[in-house]
Structure formats: structure tokens, C-alpha cells
Amino acid sequence: MLTVLLLLWPVVAALLLHFFKGKAARVAAFGAALVEFLLAAYAALLFNANNSGQFSFNYAWVASAGINFHLGMDGLSLSLVLLTTLLVPIILLSAFRRNFENESVFYALVLFMQTGLIGVFTAQDAFLFYFMWEVALIPIYFLAGVWGGTERARVTFKFFLYTIIGSLFMLAGFVYLYFQTGPSPDGLSAHNSALTSFYNINLPVETQLWVFWLIFAAFAVKMPIFPFHTWQPDTYTESPAPASMLLAGIMLKMGIYGCMRWLLPVVPLGVDYWQNLVLILAVIGIIYGAIIAIRQHDVKRLIAYSSLSHVGLMIAGVFSLTQLGMQGASIQMLAHGINVVGLFFIADAIERRTGTRNIADLGGLTRKAPALTVCFLVLLLGTVALPLTNGFVGEFLLLAGVYEHNAWLGAVAGITIILSAVYLLRMFQRVMLGPDSAYSATFTDLTSGEIAVLVPLIVLVFWIGIFPNFFLHLSEGSVLGILGEVVKR
């Protein structure tokens, strides 16, 4: 029942926000998100890393069709549930700095989205997974489309079009797989959609080649991987800061998780056939995203392209089909979520004080904002994978995994460390250091509320970097189980 409570509590809280107005809605939403995090932390305390599936809840949702409302968590699921429940209250707290029209609706949509995310990471049934996948899409569409920038209508329509088309391809793949399964355990249906049943399907290689693309389409768009990425920079830039944090910090992990949980074990022969193509696309995305980031003049847009580059490396690690690569992806999802949320928050803090995100218009801010400078630098160093920061562990394992599969691809992917240092440190130099700008004289340092947002993120940058074994041990059993399903077939 703990997993059900994790899933339903944000929905209940979101509905109750209808009775709160203004600042009261902020406080209520933040309190509900903290309760959700405490529930996830309690689940982590009870979790046994040596057991594969825990906190299971299985209810016959559509018994006549063999579709169950089946939830459960293993180490990989739990790590992403912890990331989601940790970042959502931080994102809500960051939103306190701005006034949004219809605040109760804004914060309710964030909580509704949290439900969709938790559902994606805990679903053990294909159609429940698809349902939750769509549930997570609807709130972010409205968050970006209603409270976004001047180009929000065009940008959010493009985002919605990409994601809904990809989702329909995945649904088609799931429907086909459903008809390849055997009877449901209760015998009421000729087929069932359980995750374990999908794992037991043995499709011929010719079939797996095209089923792979049906399922992968949705994940490729959501991550995104080159060339399915064109919606991402505009959406990240035009969305309000909390929505950008949700998209980059948590939502893109849905695609990587989906590949690990639903793609690799279900169509392993298709994965083996298309593996090198996906790896090449991922490496192209790494280099492309970094080069475009170097050319950016908008802080927020630079972070968006940086995210594209770093996600490319995670995809490459997953499709290396090595334990190192998969473990690297699992811990790097946590590190990337923490770092990118912090960077978007700092970009928003600078914009609120200056009215601009143009790098050329800024400079000399560090003399007025030493606390902001320290936090900004720590998050940057985590992003460029400095040893003892959270980014180092994940990137080292990812590069080792890709290199283990193919030395040349590993060498090219390694360029991401150099290029990310170039564009991120150059941005830091121009924004925080250098000659004074028109804003440096009146610029103010972080407030206590902003420090409260950044301190947990800074702590996690060093905690994951110095003590990574806790997080690696959490997902190790899941990774080995997924690789075992791939290898045995």
C-alpha cells in the first residue's frame, strides 16, 4: 500500500488546493510535497536491495482484458522516486520567488505531474505505464502553455505534437505485444499486459526489428535523442522556470528509464541489431549539443543544450549494454537532475534581478553576490564532472561502459567533458566575473529562501560524489536483472 499512497497523495493534495488561494496555496502544495518525500524516504529505509520487487500492489483494473493496476518498486524505480519526491518540493519552493496567476491551479498541476511521474517509475503493467506516461504530459503542457514566455503557444504545440505522436507509436507496440502474451493468471482473459509477461515473449528477430522502433519512438522524443530533440531547447527556454526544472530534472528521465525497463528486456534482439545506430545518434547528440551550447547567448538556452549533450552520454551508456554503462546511467540520472534544477534556478534568480538572460549584458556580479557565486560554481563543477562531485561518478562509469563496448565511440563521447567545461566555465566567467555591467552595482545576493533551495542541492552534489556506493548499491540488483533478461534471450 505504500506505493499506492505515494501515487495518490499528490492527487488528493492537488484537488484540495482548490480551497486555497494565493500564498496559502504555495504553502499547502509545499507541505504536501514534503509529506510525499517523507513517504519515499520511509520506503527507502524499508527497502531491501537484495530483493527485486517490493511494495507491490496488484488490483484487477480491467479483468476481462488482463490489465491490472499493478505497482511495485525495485532499486532503479526507488532511486527515481526519491529523485522525484526530493526535487518537487525544491521546485515548488523555488516558485515562491515569482507570482503566478491562479496560483492554486499552477501548484496543483505540479502535484498532478508528480503523480504521473511516480506512476511511470512504479508501473508493472504496460497499459498502466502508458496511462501514467500520458498523465505526466498533460500538466506540463498547461504549465508551459499558460505561464510560459511570448512564444509559448507555438513551442508547447510543437512539444505536445512530438510527444503525443511518439506515445501513440509506443501504444501500438504495446498493443501488438499484448496479443503475443498468454492468458492472464486468473484465466479471465486470453492475454495480459504484465511487465513479466512482456519479458517472456520470444519474438522472432524480424519482428523485433520494427517493434523496437515503435517502443523506442516515445522514449527517443522524451529524452530526447538526436534528431528527435528539436522541441527541447525552445520548450525549456519558453517555459517558466519551475516547468523547465520539471522537464529537465525529472521528465526526461522517463525516456531513459523506459529504455532500461521496457525496451531492452522486451526486444533484446532488436536492441542488439540497432545498438550501434542508437550509439552513433547518442554520440552525435553529445557533440552537437555541446557545440551549439558554446554558441548560445541566452543562459537558459545554453543550459538546455547542455542537458541535450549530457543526456546523449546517458543514452550511450544504456545502449552499451554493459554493467558499467547501465550503472553510470542510473546514478547520472540523479546527478543530472540535481545539477540542472540548480542551474535553471540560478538562471531564474539572475533574470529576476536583472530582467535579462543575455550573457553579453551581464558581468561583474560576483562582487555583489558571493553566496550566489559559490553555489553557481559548485553546480557547474558537478556538471563538468569534477572529481568528488556527483557528475564525476556517473560520467566515469558511462564513458567506461561505452569504451568497453567500442573504444572509438568511447573516445569521441569523452570529448563531452572538455566541451562542457568550455561552455559552462566561459558562461560563468562572463556572467559572474569580468568587467562590471549595468546591473552589477544594484545586484543583490541570495535571499534566505533562495539559499534554502540551493543548500540541499549543494549537499547532494558532494554526497553523491564522495559516497556513491549507497546509490550504486540501490540500483545494482535492478541493472543486473535487466542485463540478465537481455543476455538470456
C-alpha atoms as one frame of an Amber mdcrd trajectory, in Angstrom:
protein
   0.000   0.000   0.000   2.969   2.336   0.415   3.369   2.623  -3.366  -0.339
   3.398  -3.750  -0.048   6.108  -1.119   2.942   7.586  -2.959   0.892   7.629
  -6.140  -2.376   9.000  -4.782  -1.248  11.503  -2.165  -0.218  14.206  -4.721
  -3.604  13.804  -6.480  -5.501  14.307  -3.238  -3.340  17.296  -2.330  -3.796
  18.821  -5.804  -7.582  18.544  -5.536  -7.551  20.092  -2.072  -5.590  23.093
  -3.388  -8.863  24.276  -4.934  -9.767  25.517  -1.451  -6.573  27.559  -1.033
  -5.809  30.915  -2.588  -2.663  32.971  -3.088   0.225  32.291  -0.749  -1.796
  29.707   1.158  -1.785  27.544  -1.986   2.019  27.759  -2.112   2.402  26.649
   1.472  -0.136  23.827   1.154   1.484  22.491  -2.027   4.945  22.636  -0.483
   3.720  20.861   2.659   2.097  18.118   0.573   5.310  17.656  -1.405   7.309
  17.340   1.812   4.944  14.627   3.043   5.455  12.808  -0.266   9.233  12.982
   0.176   8.955  11.588   3.714   6.909   8.678   2.370   9.583   7.955  -0.246
  12.323   8.224   2.378  10.406   5.763   4.567  10.193   3.376   1.610  13.958
   3.695   1.158  14.511   2.788   4.820  12.362  -0.343   4.426  13.832  -1.305
   1.063  15.952  -4.445   0.754  18.395  -4.010  -2.122  18.792  -7.779  -2.431
  15.129  -8.288  -3.388  13.964  -7.377  -6.887  10.354  -6.212  -6.488   8.899
  -4.689  -3.328   5.932  -2.613  -2.110   3.776  -4.383  -4.684   0.103  -3.595
  -5.195  -1.874  -5.570  -7.761  -5.537  -4.921  -8.487  -7.559  -6.272 -11.419
  -8.191  -2.980 -13.215  -9.807  -4.364 -16.400 -10.030  -8.052 -15.503 -11.709
  -9.113 -18.726  -8.745  -7.766 -20.716  -5.995  -8.928 -18.335  -4.998  -5.346
 -17.454  -4.013  -4.811 -13.830  -3.364  -1.726 -11.738  -0.021  -3.209 -10.742
   2.553  -1.083  -8.911   5.908  -2.009  -7.404   9.442  -0.816  -6.898  12.925
  -2.187  -7.300  16.168  -0.265  -6.758  16.018   1.559 -10.089  12.406   2.605
  -9.546  13.064   3.682  -5.975  16.054   5.838  -6.919  13.917   7.772  -9.429
  11.002   8.013  -6.990  13.422   9.509  -4.459  14.725  11.945  -7.083  11.176
  12.992  -7.995   9.969  13.434  -4.432  13.124  15.346  -3.492  13.103  17.736
  -6.448   9.383  18.556  -6.478   9.384  20.367  -3.084  12.584  22.159  -4.103
  10.956  23.218  -7.371   7.844  24.372  -5.527   9.961  26.352  -3.080  11.814
  27.968  -5.986   8.460  29.055  -7.450   7.762  31.157  -4.336  10.045  33.831
  -5.782   7.538  34.625  -8.542   3.849  35.448  -8.531   1.759  33.294 -10.861
  -1.796  33.999 -11.909  -4.179  31.368 -10.476  -1.521  30.048  -8.126  -3.662
  27.219  -6.781  -4.026  25.845 -10.339  -0.307  26.256 -11.041   0.759  24.337
  -7.944  -1.973  21.729  -8.405  -0.637  20.988 -11.898   2.840  20.417 -10.462
   1.414  17.890  -7.999  -0.650  16.196 -10.717   2.524  15.868 -12.763   4.278
  14.309  -9.792   1.592  11.619  -9.754   2.242  10.833 -13.409   5.986  10.624
 -12.825   5.630   8.332  -9.806   3.233   6.188 -11.823   5.697   5.829 -14.706
   8.501   4.764 -12.369   6.385   2.219 -10.452   4.052   0.750 -13.107   4.371
  -3.005 -13.594   1.706  -3.219 -16.313   2.193  -1.977 -19.874  -1.112  -0.130
 -20.202  -0.795   1.380 -16.731   2.671   2.568 -17.755   1.221   4.132 -20.917
  -1.624   5.740 -18.946   0.786   7.304 -16.462   3.061   8.389 -19.310   0.189
  10.443 -20.715  -0.864  11.694 -17.280   2.597  13.237 -16.853   2.340  15.002
 -20.231  -0.899  16.925 -19.671   0.137  19.068 -16.638   3.460  20.139 -18.169
   1.641  21.139 -21.361  -0.512  23.582 -19.398   2.341  24.767 -17.170   4.378
  25.709 -20.243   1.453  26.841 -22.388  -0.296  29.086 -19.860   2.591  30.515
 -17.818   5.363  30.399 -20.438   7.034  33.141 -22.482   5.847  35.073 -25.513
   6.351  32.118 -27.887   4.631  29.638 -25.583   1.717  28.761 -27.907   3.935
  27.715 -30.809   6.529  26.000 -28.632   4.123  23.997 -26.480   2.134  22.870
 -29.527   5.345  21.518 -31.081   6.264  19.800 -27.810   2.796  18.271 -27.497
   2.800  17.103 -31.123   6.187  15.397 -30.813   5.355  13.663 -27.547   1.827
  12.535 -28.433   2.948  11.046 -31.766   5.785   9.205 -30.045   3.367   7.956
 -27.378   0.964   6.609 -29.985   3.766   4.602 -31.570   4.546   3.135 -28.148
   0.879   2.294 -27.617   0.823   0.486 -30.955   3.878  -1.509 -29.904   2.301
  -2.395 -26.565  -0.935  -3.497 -28.224   0.993  -5.792 -30.563   2.976  -7.268
 -27.667  -0.217  -7.692 -25.643  -1.612 -10.045 -28.287   1.564 -12.134 -28.114
   1.134 -12.885 -24.405  -0.593 -15.860 -22.824  -3.720 -15.936 -20.640  -3.929
 -13.808 -17.502  -3.193 -15.677 -14.232  -6.879 -15.649 -13.252  -7.893 -17.123
 -16.618 -10.426 -14.358 -17.318  -8.565 -13.050 -20.348  -6.766 -14.689 -23.253
  -3.941 -12.155 -22.915  -2.390  -9.905 -20.275  -0.179  -6.818 -20.153   2.042
  -7.570 -17.156   5.662  -6.494 -17.403   6.832 -10.023 -16.619   4.644 -11.402
 -19.416   6.213  -8.981 -21.882   9.638 -10.165 -20.731   8.676 -13.756 -21.532
   7.625 -13.075 -25.124  10.071 -14.554 -27.623   9.518 -12.664 -30.859  11.487
 -13.586 -33.978  14.297 -11.200 -34.823  12.480  -9.840 -37.904   9.559  -8.761
 -35.726  11.752  -7.283 -33.020  13.446  -5.019 -35.578  10.275  -2.969 -36.152
   8.717  -3.376 -32.703  11.922  -1.802 -31.351  11.187   1.463 -33.184   7.546
   1.536 -32.130   8.521   1.467 -28.450  11.721   3.476 -28.801   9.937   6.365
 -30.576   8.291   7.631 -27.384  11.487   7.314 -25.366  13.613   8.952 -28.082
  11.379  12.032 -28.084  11.112  12.300 -24.311  14.851  12.058 -23.539  15.411
  13.482 -26.255  17.978  11.895 -28.567  19.270  13.498 -31.760  17.461  14.126
 -34.186  14.222  13.962 -32.136  15.365  16.866 -29.970  14.164  19.953 -31.850
  11.289  20.622 -29.434  13.574  20.690 -26.403  15.583  23.961 -26.470  12.562
  26.140 -27.235  10.365  24.408 -24.653  12.991  24.629 -21.921  13.614  28.300
 -22.734   9.991  29.467 -23.049   8.634  27.525 -20.073   8.508  29.172 -16.633
  11.485  28.167 -14.502   9.601  25.544 -12.404   8.357  23.846 -15.584  11.876
  23.880 -17.065  13.132  22.237 -13.882  10.441  19.554 -14.078  11.174  18.878
 -17.746  14.951  18.685 -17.441  15.302  17.481 -13.871  12.753  14.650 -13.877
  10.671  14.239 -17.020  13.469  13.397 -19.444  14.453  10.542 -17.080  11.185
   8.873 -18.111  12.703   8.103 -21.511  15.950   6.674 -20.136  14.050   4.644
 -17.538  11.682   3.394 -20.231  14.590   2.150 -22.326  16.043   0.280 -19.380
  12.786  -1.151 -18.055  10.625  -1.688 -21.142  12.809  -1.726 -24.258  15.998
  -3.668 -23.566  14.443  -6.746 -21.903  11.387  -6.937 -24.199  13.063  -6.717
 -27.639  16.709  -7.649 -26.909  17.371  -8.899 -30.454  16.088  -5.608 -31.861
  18.279  -3.744 -29.408  21.274  -5.814 -30.488  20.579  -5.057 -34.157  20.045
  -1.303 -33.765  22.517  -0.825 -30.911  25.307   0.798 -32.923  22.911   3.148
 -34.729  21.495   4.402 -31.429  25.013   4.757 -30.001  26.074   6.825 -33.021
  22.987   9.056 -32.691  23.718   9.465 -28.966  27.340  10.453 -29.598  26.243
  12.878 -32.333  23.875  14.409 -29.791  26.709  14.738 -27.277  28.909  16.685
 -29.689  26.097  18.592 -31.393  24.533  19.744 -28.117  27.903  20.884 -26.764
  28.886  22.809 -29.907  25.514  24.569 -30.097  25.746  25.362 -26.358  29.073
  27.113 -26.959  27.355  29.432 -29.433  24.459  30.417 -27.162  23.935  33.911
 -25.757  20.927  33.071 -23.570  21.781  31.456 -20.225  18.652  29.311 -20.141
  19.074  28.148 -23.726  22.694  27.239 -23.045  21.594  25.040 -20.132  19.008
  23.385 -22.416  21.645  22.398 -24.978  23.972  21.323 -22.180  21.220  18.974
 -20.993  20.893  17.550 -24.513  24.617  16.811 -24.585  24.685  15.137 -21.181
  21.586  13.058 -21.889  23.293  11.768 -25.032  26.002  10.274 -22.852  23.421
   8.582 -20.610  21.725   7.050 -23.648  25.090   5.819 -24.910  25.757   4.216
 -21.533  22.416   2.400 -21.547  22.910   1.090 -25.094  26.456  -0.028 -24.381
  24.669  -2.960 -22.646  27.413  -3.123 -20.037  27.023  -3.098 -16.288  29.300
  -0.066 -16.054  27.255   1.869 -18.583  23.908   0.966 -17.034  25.076   1.739
 -13.513  26.535   5.006 -14.791  23.194   5.937 -16.334  21.316   5.147 -13.117
  23.482   7.395 -10.940  23.920  10.060 -13.615  20.143  10.464 -13.840  20.243
  11.527 -10.190  23.263  13.794 -10.643  21.919  15.439 -13.778  18.530  16.071
 -12.169  20.132  17.781  -9.187  22.556  19.884 -11.226  20.185  21.019 -13.947
  17.484  22.055 -11.455  20.083  24.123  -9.603  21.347  25.752 -12.810  17.845
  26.673 -14.002  17.096  28.107 -10.567  20.212  30.291 -10.657  19.408  31.415
 -14.208  15.945  32.439 -12.998  17.404  34.232  -9.959  19.693  36.266 -12.213
  16.848  37.071 -14.613  14.579  38.230 -11.788  17.247  40.653 -10.585  18.360
  41.968 -13.965  15.483  41.373 -16.361  17.788  39.646 -18.853  19.318  36.248
 -19.606  21.658  37.615 -22.263  25.200  36.605 -21.314  26.735  39.626 -23.092
  24.691  42.034 -20.926  25.937  40.560 -17.653  29.244  40.633 -15.823  30.857
  41.582 -12.537  28.043  40.094 -10.444  30.286  38.124  -8.100  31.415  41.221
  -6.198  27.837  41.787  -5.061  26.784  38.154  -4.710  29.447  35.886  -3.170
  26.906  33.286  -1.973  25.350  33.058  -5.438  28.825  32.750  -6.940  29.780
  29.813  -4.709  26.524  27.933  -5.352  26.712  28.598  -9.092  30.315  27.367
  -9.242  29.640  24.173  -7.263  26.757  23.218  -9.558  28.874  23.979 -12.623
  31.723  21.831 -11.354  29.286  18.997 -10.715  28.015  19.346 -14.272  31.532
  19.261 -15.764  32.285  16.136 -13.689  34.978  17.421 -11.357  36.216  14.598
  -9.060  34.396  14.437  -5.699  31.236  15.909  -7.264  28.144  13.973  -8.297
  28.790  14.271 -12.043  32.189  12.587 -11.890  30.996   9.148 -10.780  28.287
   8.868 -13.413  30.341  10.217 -16.317  33.307   7.993 -15.455  31.112   4.875
 -15.422  29.267   5.936 -18.578  32.459   6.553 -20.527  33.958   3.309 -19.229
  30.852   1.420 -20.359  30.826   2.976 -23.828  34.582   2.400 -24.151  34.107
  -1.231 -23.114  31.657  -1.654 -25.979  33.556   0.375 -28.569  36.830   2.193
 -27.888  36.359   4.715 -30.708  32.867   5.711 -29.623  34.090   5.958 -26.034
  36.917   8.265 -27.079  34.599  10.567 -29.048  31.999  10.584 -26.252  34.746
  11.610 -23.833  35.020  14.941 -25.633  31.857  15.958 -23.752  33.937  16.606
 -20.606  36.162  19.078 -22.439  33.351  20.815 -24.311  31.114  21.118 -21.242
  33.972  22.765 -19.357  34.379  25.216 -22.254  30.799  26.450 -22.488  29.876
  26.294 -18.795  33.004  27.883 -17.366  33.015  30.532 -20.102  29.396  31.346
 -19.235  30.334  31.580 -15.555  33.257  33.877 -16.348  31.162  36.237 -18.461
  28.156  36.336 -16.138  29.790  36.414 -12.705  33.320  37.714 -13.340  34.782
  40.134 -15.847  34.103  43.876 -16.029  31.120  45.398 -14.295  27.850  45.528
 -16.202  24.920  47.892 -15.927  23.417  45.536 -13.327  26.421  44.820 -11.115
  26.074  47.908  -8.908  22.478  47.130  -7.883  22.677  43.329  -7.967  21.769
  41.614  -4.687  22.905  38.305  -3.229  20.799  35.244  -2.469  17.929  35.587
  -0.036  17.355  33.102   2.780  14.587  31.448   0.752  16.880  31.004  -2.239
  19.619  29.579  -0.036  17.067  27.083   1.309  16.510  25.897  -2.276  20.194
  25.580  -3.140  21.646  24.098   0.061  20.039  20.622  -0.360  21.267  20.532
  -3.957  24.815  21.504  -2.953  24.824  18.852  -0.223  23.768  16.208  -2.750
  26.457  17.300  -5.217  29.088  16.296  -2.679  27.213  13.403  -1.051  26.806
  11.526  -4.338  30.345  12.441  -5.377  32.037  11.318  -2.158  29.732   8.436
  -1.126  28.383   6.989  -4.403  28.158   3.398  -3.161  24.793   3.946  -1.469
  23.205   4.976  -4.766  25.075   2.411  -6.864  24.115  -0.398  -4.490  20.487
   0.714  -4.638  20.247   0.172  -8.407  22.799  -2.634  -8.838  20.346  -5.506
  -8.465  17.927  -3.939 -10.950  20.670  -3.338 -13.514  21.925  -6.914 -13.224
  18.365  -8.194 -13.548  17.747  -6.175 -16.723  21.053  -7.275 -18.266  20.220
 -10.857 -17.300  16.925 -10.634 -19.214  18.797  -9.272 -22.259  21.570 -11.877
 -22.197  19.399 -14.956 -21.679  17.451 -14.214 -24.846
